């Protein structure tokens, strides 16, 4: 792990920002903030394991690195789309989709 200027954020060997003291990737918290519009207080309610300091530090990191993180999020979405196109659904999914 590599320290950052943000007290509660460390970078993994692969330069993935993580919240210190947890196994949570910063992008997980950021996606909740973006997708649901959750405030820091709501993020804390939804993730009580995190302190308000960790949440604010994570959001500060996000806003300071918004374009880079946005590109990472977009690459992840493209990878999911590609998997959906190329991976055959499981037999269970097919069975659940069949009309009764």
C-alpha positions as CSV (number, residue, x, y, z in Angstrom):
1,X,0.0,0.0,0.0
2,X,1.1,3.5,-0.7
3,X,0.1,6.5,1.4
4,X,-1.7,9.5,-0.2
5,X,-2.3,13.1,0.9
6,X,-5.7,11.9,2.1
7,X,-5.5,10.7,5.7
8,X,-7.9,7.8,5.2
9,X,-7.0,6.7,1.6
10,X,-4.2,4.4,0.5
11,X,-3.3,3.0,-2.9
12,X,-2.8,-0.7,-3.5
13,X,0.1,-2.0,-5.5
14,X,-2.1,-1.6,-8.6
15,X,-2.9,2.0,-7.7
16,X,-6.5,1.2,-6.6
17,X,-7.6,3.7,-3.9
18,X,-8.8,1.9,-0.8
19,X,-10.3,3.2,2.5
20,X,-7.7,2.7,5.2
21,X,-8.7,0.1,7.9
22,X,-11.3,-1.5,5.6
23,X,-11.3,-3.8,2.5
24,X,-13.5,-1.3,0.7
25,X,-12.4,0.2,-2.6
26,X,-13.1,3.9,-2.7
27,X,-15.0,3.4,-6.0
28,X,-17.7,1.4,-4.1
29,X,-18.5,4.4,-1.9
30,X,-18.3,6.8,-4.8
31,X,-20.7,4.7,-6.9
32,X,-23.2,4.8,-4.0
33,X,-22.8,8.6,-3.8
34,X,-23.3,9.0,-7.6
35,X,-26.0,6.4,-8.2
36,X,-28.2,7.3,-5.2
37,X,-27.2,10.9,-4.6
38,X,-26.4,10.0,-1.0
39,X,-25.0,12.7,1.3
40,X,-22.0,11.9,3.6
41,X,-24.5,11.4,6.4
42,X,-26.5,8.9,4.3
43,X,-23.3,7.1,3.2
44,X,-22.5,6.8,6.9
45,X,-25.9,5.4,7.7
46,X,-25.6,2.9,4.8
47,X,-22.0,2.0,5.7
48,X,-21.8,2.4,9.5
49,X,-18.4,0.7,9.5
50,X,-17.0,3.9,8.0
51,X,-16.3,7.0,10.0
52,X,-17.3,10.4,8.8
53,X,-13.7,11.2,8.4
54,X,-13.2,8.3,6.1
55,X,-16.2,9.2,4.1
56,X,-15.2,12.9,3.7
57,X,-11.6,11.9,2.8
58,X,-13.0,9.4,0.2
59,X,-15.2,12.1,-1.3
60,X,-12.4,14.7,-1.3
61,X,-10.2,12.1,-3.1
62,X,-12.9,11.5,-5.6
63,X,-13.5,15.2,-6.4
64,X,-9.8,15.8,-6.8
65,X,-9.4,12.8,-9.1
66,X,-12.9,12.8,-10.7
67,X,-11.8,12.4,-14.3
68,X,-9.5,9.5,-13.6
69,X,-12.1,7.8,-11.4
70,X,-14.8,8.4,-14.0
71,X,-12.6,6.7,-16.7
72,X,-12.1,3.7,-14.3
73,X,-15.8,3.5,-13.7
74,X,-16.5,3.7,-17.4
75,X,-14.0,0.9,-18.2
76,X,-15.6,-1.2,-15.5
77,X,-19.1,-0.7,-17.1
78,X,-17.7,-1.6,-20.5
79,X,-16.2,-4.8,-19.1
80,X,-19.6,-5.8,-17.6
81,X,-21.3,-5.1,-20.9
82,X,-18.8,-7.2,-22.7
83,X,-19.3,-10.1,-20.2
84,X,-23.1,-9.9,-20.6
85,X,-22.7,-10.1,-24.4
86,X,-20.2,-13.0,-24.4
87,X,-21.1,-15.2,-21.4
88,X,-24.0,-17.6,-21.8
89,X,-26.6,-17.3,-19.1
90,X,-26.6,-20.1,-16.5
91,X,-29.2,-22.9,-16.7
92,X,-30.8,-21.5,-13.6
93,X,-31.3,-18.1,-15.1
94,X,-32.8,-19.7,-18.2
95,X,-35.2,-21.8,-16.1
96,X,-36.3,-18.8,-14.1
97,X,-37.0,-16.8,-17.3
98,X,-39.3,-19.5,-18.8
99,X,-43.0,-18.9,-18.5
100,X,-44.8,-21.2,-16.2
